[in-house]
Amino acid sequence: MQFLVEKINFESIDYLKIRLKPELLNLANKDVLKEYIGTEIKNKNKNFIFDFSDIVTLNSSALGVLIGILNQIKSVDGNLKFSNYSEKIKTIFEITKLNLVFDLI
C-alpha cells in the first residue's frame, strides 16, 4: 500500500505528514499503517501529522486503529497531530471525547 508522505516543519519541529486513505483505517488493513509508523520510528522519525483530506467518516474500528497508533507514538515520546479534517470528522472526535486525546490542528 502506497503512502503519500512529505516532511514538513510545524512549530519548529520536523514531522512526517501522511495523507490518510480510507482503506488504511479499516479492519482488513489495520496493521499496515501501524507497521509503517513502527518502521519510521526505527528510522528516528517520531513526529507525525495525519492529513484527513480524503477521510469522509470514521467508525469504531478506525478510531481503534488511531488510538493504537497514538499509543505507539507516545511510547517513544513522539507527537501525533491531525489536520484537514471535515466538520463531520471533528464532530465524531467531539462526541467520543477523543478531541481531548488527539491533537486536532
C-alpha positions as CSV (number, residue, x, y, z in Angstrom):
1,M,0.0,0.0,0.0
2,Q,1.4,3.4,-1.0
3,F,1.5,6.3,1.4
4,L,1.6,9.9,0.3
5,V,4.2,11.3,2.8
6,E,6.0,14.6,3.0
7,K,8.4,16.0,5.5
8,I,7.3,19.3,6.9
9,N,8.3,21.6,9.8
10,F,5.4,22.7,12.1
11,E,6.0,24.8,15.2
12,S,9.8,24.3,14.8
13,I,9.5,20.5,14.8
14,D,10.1,18.2,11.9
15,Y,7.1,16.0,11.1
16,L,6.2,13.3,8.6
17,K,2.8,14.3,7.2
18,I,0.8,11.3,6.0
19,R,-2.3,11.7,3.8
20,L,-4.6,9.0,5.1
21,K,-6.7,6.9,2.7
22,P,-10.0,5.3,3.9
23,E,-8.6,1.8,3.3
24,L,-5.8,2.4,5.8
25,L,-8.4,2.7,8.6
26,N,-10.4,-0.5,8.2
27,L,-10.0,-3.8,9.9
28,A,-8.6,-5.6,6.9
29,N,-5.6,-3.2,6.7
30,K,-5.4,-2.1,10.4
31,D,-1.8,-3.2,10.8
32,V,-0.4,-1.6,7.6
33,L,-0.3,1.9,8.9
34,K,0.8,0.8,12.4
35,E,3.7,-1.2,10.8
36,Y,4.7,1.8,8.7
37,I,4.7,4.1,11.7
38,G,6.9,1.5,13.5
39,T,9.4,1.5,10.6
40,E,9.5,5.3,10.7
41,I,10.1,5.3,14.4
42,K,13.0,2.9,13.9
43,N,14.3,5.4,11.3
44,K,14.3,8.1,14.0
45,N,11.0,9.8,12.9
46,K,8.7,10.1,15.9
47,N,6.5,13.1,15.0
48,F,3.6,12.6,12.6
49,I,0.7,14.6,11.2
50,F,-2.2,12.6,9.7
51,D,-3.9,14.5,6.9
52,F,-7.6,13.6,6.9
53,S,-8.4,15.3,3.5
54,D,-9.6,12.0,2.0
55,I,-11.5,10.7,5.0
56,V,-15.2,11.2,4.9
57,T,-16.2,9.3,8.1
58,L,-14.7,7.2,10.9
59,N,-16.1,4.1,12.5
60,S,-15.2,2.4,15.8
61,S,-12.6,0.2,14.0
62,A,-10.9,3.3,12.6
63,L,-10.9,5.0,16.0
64,G,-9.3,1.9,17.5
65,V,-6.5,2.0,14.8
66,L,-5.8,5.6,15.5
67,I,-5.7,5.1,19.3
68,G,-3.3,2.2,18.8
69,I,-1.0,4.3,16.7
70,L,-1.2,7.2,19.2
71,N,0.0,4.8,21.9
72,Q,2.8,3.6,19.7
73,I,4.0,7.1,19.0
74,K,3.6,8.3,22.7
75,S,5.7,5.3,23.8
76,V,8.7,7.0,22.1
77,D,7.8,10.5,23.3
78,G,6.6,11.4,19.8
79,N,3.8,13.6,18.6
80,L,0.7,12.9,16.6
81,K,-1.4,15.6,15.1
82,F,-4.5,15.5,12.9
83,S,-5.1,18.1,10.1
84,N,-7.5,18.8,7.3
85,Y,-10.4,17.0,8.8
86,S,-14.0,17.9,8.0
87,E,-16.7,19.2,10.4
88,K,-18.2,15.7,10.4
89,I,-14.8,14.1,11.5
90,K,-14.4,16.8,14.1
91,T,-17.9,16.1,15.4
92,I,-17.1,12.4,15.7
93,F,-14.0,13.3,17.8
94,E,-16.1,15.6,20.0
95,I,-18.9,13.1,20.5
96,T,-16.4,10.4,21.5
97,K,-14.4,12.9,23.6
98,L,-11.4,11.9,21.5
99,N,-10.8,15.5,20.8
100,L,-9.4,15.5,24.3
101,V,-6.9,12.7,23.4
102,F,-5.9,13.7,19.9
103,D,-4.2,16.9,18.9
104,L,-6.5,18.5,16.3
105,I,-4.8,21.3,14.4
